[in-house]
């Protein structure tokens, strides 16, 4: 996604939703997949870290 370097996390999530759909976690994951060209550029790392943060925040445990 062009301009990802200047986005805050909230802006990045909104941009991902605009591009890939309603679910923030899935949309951010698609951004990571789209930016991965085999050598793990900084953009891939940005989206992957954001994806991991979202999945961790969504996890509430087994109770």
Buried (B, 14 or more C-beta within 10 A) or exposed (E): BEEBEEBEEEEBBBBBBEEBEEEBBBBBBBBBEBBBEEEEEEBBEBBBEBBBBBEEEEEEEEE
